[in-house]
Amino acid sequence: MKKLLTLLIICFAVTTTQAQILKDVIKKVKGNDKTTKNGLSTDDVVQGLKEALSVGTEKSAQQLANVDGFFKNAAIKILLPPEAQKVQETVSNIPGGKQMIDDAILSINRAAEDAAKSAAPIFLQAIKNMTINDAWNILKGSDTAATQYLRSQTSTSLTNAFKPIIEQSLQKVNATQHWNTIFSAYNKFAFKKVNPDLAAYVTDKALYGIFYQVALEEQKIRKDPVAQTTQILKKVFGAN
């Protein structure tokens, strides 16, 4: 009798455990099967967000990688660093000084344009790694939530990719030479010598510029039907 009672208790415990496991599984499935009031499925959201990011980042990278992509864009044009303002004022007052300043500014923008070419594959990898929760959070987030996601996922990789390219590009376009010429001229007259890290400064500004441009593209896709160029983009963003 005791054995039979023990067996019944074990069977009841197993059945209860299995039922609880089943409930947990159903709960998880239901939890992942999120839909919006407009009937968007998880697949819609993930596909739409990935496509939006792919379109936005590719367009941004191509635009900034073009000649004058940085140089003629007033919002992100790279100027001399704050530490160099006194240098700029002093050098501008010597013969040929203004041209040296102009050459230096042009060359550092050319370096940033060169580096922008390497951004797209890094963005693509981050887009591939996007989770379901990432996608829903981005969809319901601010109008730059996708850009913020990319910034958190790619800043380190972009810095590592950009800096050596910028260093090479600075050499290629004689930016380092222009920089050294400016500081050599300045240091002849200055008591306190100045020599900031040009490559690090340009890298930082290049990253700011590319995320600025990506944010603009994201805002267009979210709000402007004309920018929603595919059916999935229309479905996901036109429905919000």
Secondary structure, DSSP 8 states (H G I E B T S, - for coil): -HHHHHHHHHHHHHHHHHHHHHHHHHHHHHHH----TT---HHHHHHHHHHHHHHHHHHHHHHHHSTTTTTT-TTT-----GGGHHHHHHHHTSTTHHHHHHHHHHHHHHHHHHHHTTHHHHHHHHHHT--HHHHHHHHTS-TTHHHHHHHHHHHHHHHHHHHHHHHHHHHHTTHHHHHHHHHHHHHTT-SS-----HHHHHHHHHHHHHHHHHHHHHHHHHH-GGG--SHHHHHHHTT-
